[in-house]
Amino acid sequence: MHIKPDEFEKKWDLIINEFNLEDKRWFNDMFELRDKWIPAYFNDTRMFGLMKTTSISESMNSFFNTYSQSGNLLLHFMMNYDTTIQKQRNTQQELDHQTKKAVEIKLPTNHVKCTCEHFNHFETLCKHAFNILMKHGIKEIPEQYIENRWRKDVISRHYNFGRHVYDTGDSEINISINQAYYNFEACLEYVRKNKEKMDLFVKKTETMLKEYENDPTNELQKNRTNVEEVGKTMGITIPKDIDINVPNVQSNKGCGKKSRIQSAAEIVYKKSNNQTRRCSGCGERAPHNLRTCPIKLAAEQSSKAT
């Protein structure tokens, strides 16, 4: 159970006086730096992400090493392990009993306050808060305790300017452009859940857009005006709808065939459907000629045999 700064200072003074440590420089220096290492002084500081996996394992190793030694047999280790777990559970029950008295809930806002300050440290509710929420029949985490970093919609799907980084060649202009996009995203994030504020934000941006569009010194406006003036001088107008189709591109020599490569089965099938020539030897239409005619070849073999 976490203690308050005044309680820590009282217990510190008791220990210093009991063991006559008033003149010890190390203890005096550590007390001067108490706001840097005593959790009671920074309970309201977000500390999520600082507790690494290695830190958790090291703390557990230190806890079990108190009740066991490296030379113990497996039987001794299991007996020490059971004793350690039981002691840890008893300690946890005592702390839970003390902490339950310090948990408060405000209805209907479902605002939970716990003296362990777990939410302020890690941005997640502690088990004491979940316990009291379940006792009041609240089965969902209150909206105010769901931080943006846990949400899938933390970045709106309707806009995505943040991934664009502009480079105009001028470092000062680049900084201003990127800052403008950041300011726009930040403003949109603040008002996107409020319909009235969102409508007001849209009106303000439309007013700014019209102001810059009508600015004669605007480079984009100059280019648009030059195009219109050239069109008037030549007696042509820019059509609203463009109905010009893309011309067919002719293949140049050596660019390859556009048709796909046919398989061997397709080539054989295609040849079988073609009209064959008449063989002058047998007089039939067949895929052979006089030189390869099977009847002629059979007659020649029989004559050689005789």
Secondary structure, 3 states (H helix, E strand, C coil): CCCCHHHHHHHHHHHHHHCCCCCCHHHHHHHHCHHHHCHHHCCCCCCCCCCCHHHHHHHHHHHHHCCCCCCCCHHHHHHHHHHHHHHHHHHHHHHHHHHHCCCEEECCCCEEECCCCHHHHHCCCCHHHHHHHHHCCCCCCCHHHCCHHHCCCCCCCCCCCCCCCCCCCCHHHHHHHHHHHHHHHHHHHHHCCCHHHHHHHHHHHHHHHHHHHCCCCCHHHHHHHHHHHHHHHHCCCCCCCCCCCCCCCCCCCCCCCCCCCCCHHHHHHHHHHCCCCECCCCCCECCCCCCCCHHHHHHHHHHHHC
